[in-house]
Amino acid sequence: MAPLQAGALAPDIPGAPSPDGPHVVLFYKVTCPTCQVSAPVAERIHRQLSLVAVGQDPPERLDAYAREFDLSFPAVSEPPPYAISDAYGIRSVPTLFLVDGGRVVEAVESWNRDAWNALAARAGELTGTPVEEVSSAGDGLPPFRPG
């Protein structure tokens, strides 16, 4: 299974806010080391764009994770068997999707600084809002880390 590709219909996320216009969907798990590394970057994306997250954990763990990493984006708890993740073709976390008009514009698996910056910039283009770089070489994060 591969993540949904550009042009695919983006499945609804029950319990999530329904953003108007382009938005980012993030899939993560609180015990995933790569998700923990990239959490501050997800928050930077959320501060500039609309971001909805799907956490593969119980609500109380998502809440503790949000407090630990100072996250303010909305997160939907997805219990096993991970029907939402399956509908999006999730193979690993973190995975980001840029969605516009109910369709996937692009997807990024794992932590990849260049790809996350490019996705955020593309979202900015679609919204007409300039987006600052969400990660740079000086922020202490590796350029790539598999999920």
C-alpha positions, 0 to 999 in steps of 0.5 A: 500500500502506498500513500494516496497520490496527487489527485486522489480523493482525500477521505473524510476524517471523522471528528476533525474540523473541516478546513476551508481551502488548502490544508495539511493533514498529519498522521503520527504516533506519540511513540514514534521517535521521528514524529517526536523530532518533527513535532515542532515543525508540524506546529510551525506549519500549523501556525502558518496554515491549517493543519489537522492531525490524526494520532494513532493513539488514545486521546489521553496520550495525544493530550500528553504529547501535545503538552510535552511538545507545546502543540496547538493543532487539533488532533483526532484519536484513531484507535486500531484498526486504523481505518482512517490511516488505511484509507490514506494508505499510511505505511509509516509515520509521520506522513503529511498530505496537502489537501485542496478541494477535497483532493490530495495535492501531494504527500510526504512520508517520514521526516524530510526537511526539503520535502516538508518545506516544499509542501508548506511552500506549496500550501502557501502558494495555494492559499496566497499566503507567504509561508516561512521556511518551517525547518532550516539547517541551523535548527538542530534537526537532521535533514532526513529521518525515516519514520 
